[in-house]
Amino acid sequence: MVLHGTMEQGDRLIQGMAEGGDFRILAAGTTRTVDTARELLDLAPVATDALGRALTGSILMARLLDKNVKHQYVTLRFEGDGPLGVMIAEANVAGAARGWVANPVPLDETLDVSRAIGRGLLTVVRGTPPAGKPYTSQIELKGSGVAQELTRYLARSEQMSSAVLLGVLNRRRGVAAAGGILIQAFPHASADSVERIEQRIKEAPPLSTLLEKMPIEDVVAAVFHGCHYKQIDSSFNVALSYSCSCSRERALAPLQLFAPDELREMVAQGGSEVVCQFCGRKYRFSAGDLLALNAKPDA
């Protein structure tokens, strides 16, 4: 279920190179994707900021996977001790993303993202359904913000010098701008080119400020001005959207794990309703649907 967007009007991921091919750059404009998440999940501003950054990060990291293998995905699970609780962001190589926040409206809305998430554990899952076992790795959350946590993860897991820039700009009427940039240095990168890129990253204005004023193509060109940045042909751009893969069949699956007496209680109440945590879509199952489950030997 795709919830918005076309390439011309909506969000997109672009790809480029800098410093004569020493650096790979992925960049994503995700304003509509993040605003859709805000609306569907009824997120407070700090939750929108946190999940928006995580969604953008998952989109960028998913694009590091093999583009020729369909259905690959990256799931980021933040389990911090901050008031947001568990936060999940998931994206696939095709540009579809979805997310969830355990506590979308914390009592203290003045918190910044790092304190709202807190310290704990970041779990990253990379999978290729339906075949194969997903690859899972974890790092400690140090309460330093989504971009910094992902930068640390990439440095350890990819064994390549990386940097992640993320930004979300909230306004009273919704998300005004959101996006991110992922930079990776190839092993042959010279010390001079690394220094120039690092300096440009340090000097760059807040990403959300740039995203509000110009399209993602111009944002990246502005950040890496003087670094021989070149965008790869736009035919390689990826359309992005907040999309949920839920279905009636998937919503029914958890009910099969209930004990027979629990299913009978649901039947007595006239049926059951399952709500997708990622998009809020409701699936209603009648007493007959539940009786059919109760009749199965493994129910």
C-alpha positions in Angstrom: 0.0 0.0 0.0 1.8 3.1 -1.3 0.5 6.2 0.5 1.8 9.0 -1.7 4.0 10.3 -4.4 5.4 10.2 -7.9 9.0 10.8 -9.0 8.2 14.2 -10.4 6.2 15.5 -7.4 7.4 13.4 -4.5 10.5 12.4 -2.6 13.5 10.9 -4.3 17.0 9.4 -3.7 19.8 10.6 -5.9 23.4 9.3 -6.3 26.7 11.0 -7.0 30.4 11.0 -6.7 32.9 13.5 -5.4 36.7 14.2 -5.5 37.2 12.4 -8.8 35.5 9.2 -7.6 37.1 9.0 -4.1 33.7 9.3 -2.5 30.2 7.8 -3.1 27.3 10.0 -2.1 23.7 9.0 -1.6 21.2 11.7 -0.8 17.4 11.6 -0.2 14.7 14.2 0.0 12.1 12.7 2.3 9.8 15.6 3.2 6.5 14.0 2.1 7.6 10.5 3.4 8.2 11.9 6.9 5.0 14.1 6.8 3.0 11.0 5.9 4.4 9.2 8.9 3.6 12.1 11.1 -0.1 12.1 9.9 -0.6 8.3 10.0 1.1 7.7 13.4 -0.1 11.0 15.0 3.4 11.9 16.0 4.4 14.8 18.3 7.1 17.1 16.9 10.0 15.4 18.7 8.7 12.0 17.6 8.4 13.3 14.0 11.9 14.6 14.2 13.3 11.3 15.5 11.4 8.9 13.3 11.9 11.2 10.3 15.7 11.0 10.7 15.5 7.2 11.3 13.3 6.7 8.2 15.7 8.7 6.0 18.6 6.8 7.4 17.0 3.5 6.7 16.3 4.6 3.1 20.0 5.6 2.6 21.3 2.4 4.1 19.0 0.2 2.1 20.4 1.7 -1.0 23.8 0.4 0.0 22.5 -3.2 -0.6 22.7 -5.0 -4.0 20.2 -3.1 -6.2 19.8 -6.2 -8.5 18.4 -8.4 -5.7 14.7 -7.6 -5.2 13.0 -7.3 -1.8 16.1 -6.5 0.2 15.4 -4.3 3.2 17.0 -2.6 6.2 15.3 -2.4 9.6 16.6 0.0 12.3 15.4 -0.7 15.8 16.2 1.9 18.4 15.7 0.6 22.0 16.7 3.6 24.1 15.8 4.6 27.7 14.3 7.9 26.5 10.6 8.7 26.6 10.0 7.6 22.9 10.6 4.0 23.8 11.2 1.5 21.0 11.4 3.1 17.5 11.5 1.2 14.3 12.3 2.4 10.8 12.4 0.1 7.8 13.1 0.7 4.1 13.7 -1.5 1.0 15.9 -1.1 -2.1 12.9 0.1 -4.1 12.5 3.2 -1.9 9.5 2.2 0.3 9.8 3.1 4.0 7.6 2.7 7.1 8.1 3.2 10.8 6.7 3.1 14.3 7.2 4.8 17.7 6.1 3.1 20.9 5.3 6.5 22.6 4.5 9.0 19.8 3.5 11.8 22.2 5.9 12.1 25.1 4.9 14.3 28.0 7.9 16.5 27.6 7.8 17.8 24.0 10.8 20.1 24.5 13.2 17.2 24.3 15.7 17.0 21.5 16.1 13.8 19.5 19.1 12.5 21.3 17.4 12.7 24.7 14.1 11.5 23.4 15.7 8.3 22.2 18.2 8.0 25.0 20.9 5.4 25.5 20.4 1.7 24.9 20.7 -0.6 21.8 20.5 -0.1 18.1 19.7 -3.3 16.1 20.2 -3.3 12.4 18.6 -6.1 10.3 19.4 -6.6 6.6 17.3 -9.2 4.9 16.3 -10.7 1.5 12.9 -12.3 1.9 11.7 -14.9 1.4 15.1 -16.8 1.1 17.9 -16.7 3.5 18.3 -15.7 7.2 18.4 -11.9 7.9 21.8 -10.6 9.0 21.5 -8.8 12.3 24.1 -6.7 14.1 23.9 -4.4 17.1 25.8 -1.4 18.6 25.3 0.5 21.8 23.2 3.7 21.6 25.3 6.5 23.2 22.6 9.2 23.1 24.3 11.2 20.4 21.5 11.5 17.8 20.4 9.3 14.9 23.0 10.5 12.3 25.9 10.0 14.7 24.7 6.5 15.8 24.3 5.4 12.1 27.8 6.9 11.3 29.3 4.8 14.1 27.4 1.7 12.9 28.6 2.1 9.3 32.2 2.6 10.3 32.1 -0.7 12.2 30.0 -2.8 9.8 31.0 -1.5 6.4 34.7 -1.0 7.3 34.6 2.2 5.2 34.9 5.7 6.4 31.4 7.1 6.4 29.4 10.1 7.4 25.6 10.5 7.7 23.8 13.9 7.7 20.1 14.0 8.6 17.6 16.8 9.1 13.9 17.3 9.8 12.3 20.7 10.0 8.9 20.9 11.7 6.4 23.7 11.2 3.0 24.3 12.8 1.3 22.8 9.8 3.6 19.8 9.4 7.0 18.8 8.1 8.5 21.6 6.0 11.6 19.7 5.0 13.4 16.4 5.6 16.2 14.5 4.1 19.7 13.1 4.5 23.1 12.5 2.9 25.3 9.5 3.2 29.0 9.8 2.3 31.4 7.0 2.0 35.1 7.2 1.2 36.6 4.5 -1.0 39.9 2.9 0.2 41.8 4.7 -2.5 40.7 8.2 -1.3 43.6 10.5 -0.8 44.3 12.3 2.5 43.7 15.7 0.8 40.3 14.7 -0.5 39.2 13.3 2.8 40.2 16.6 4.5 38.3 18.6 1.9 35.1 16.6 2.4 35.4 16.7 6.2 35.8 20.5 6.1 32.7 20.9 3.8 30.7 18.7 6.2 31.8 20.9 9.2 31.0 24.1 7.4 27.7 23.1 5.9 24.6 24.9 7.3 22.0 22.6 9.0 20.7 20.2 6.4 17.0 21.0 7.1 17.6 24.7 6.5 19.0 23.9 3.0 16.2 21.4 2.3 13.5 24.0 3.0 15.0 26.3 0.4 16.1 24.0 -2.5 15.6 20.6 -4.0 17.8 17.7 -2.9 20.0 18.0 -6.0 21.0 21.6 -5.2 21.4 20.8 -1.5 24.1 18.2 -2.2 25.8 20.5 -4.7 25.9 23.2 -2.1 27.2 21.0 0.6 30.0 19.7 -1.5 30.8 22.8 -3.5 34.5 22.8 -4.4 34.8 19.0 -4.1 34.2 18.1 -7.7 30.8 16.7 -6.9 28.9 15.1 -9.9 25.5 13.6 -9.8 25.0 10.3 -11.5 22.5 10.3 -14.3 19.0 11.0 -13.0 17.7 7.8 -14.6 19.2 6.1 -11.5 17.1 8.2 -9.1 14.7 6.3 -6.9 11.2 7.4 -6.1 10.5 7.3 -2.3 7.3 6.9 -0.4 5.9 5.9 2.9 4.5 2.5 2.1 3.1 -0.3 4.2 3.2 -4.0 3.2 0.5 -5.0 5.5 -2.3 -7.2 4.3 -5.4 -9.1 5.6 -3.4 -12.3 5.5 -0.5 -10.9 7.5 -2.9 -9.3 10.0 -4.6 -12.7 10.5 -1.3 -14.6 11.1 -0.7 -13.4 14.8 -4.3 -14.6 15.7 -3.2 -18.1 14.8 -0.9 -18.1 17.8 -3.8 -17.6 20.3 -4.9 -20.6 22.4 -8.3 -22.1 21.5 -10.0 -20.7 24.6 -8.7 -17.2 23.7 -10.1 -17.6 20.2 -13.4 -18.8 21.6 -13.6 -15.7 23.8 -13.1 -13.5 20.7 -15.8 -15.4 18.9 -18.2 -14.8 21.8 -17.4 -11.1 21.5 -18.4 -11.1 17.8 -14.9 -11.1 16.3 -11.7 -9.2 16.5 -10.0 -6.2 15.0 -6.3 -5.9 14.2 -4.7 -2.5 13.6 -1.4 -2.2 11.7 1.1 -0.4 13.9 2.9 1.1 10.8 0.0 2.7 8.9 -3.1 2.4 11.2 -5.1 0.3 8.7 -7.8 -1.8 10.4 -8.6 -5.4 9.6 -11.8 -6.8 11.0 -12.2 -10.5 11.4 -15.6 -12.0 12.0 -16.6 -14.7 14.4 -16.6 -17.1 11.4 -13.0 -16.1 10.5 -11.9 -16.9 14.1 -13.9 -20.2 14.2 -12.0 -21.3 11.1 -8.7 -20.7 12.9 -10.0 -22.5 16.0 -10.8 -25.5 13.8 -7.2 -25.8 12.6 -5.1 -28.5 14.4 -2.2 -26.1 15.0 -4.4 -23.2 16.2 
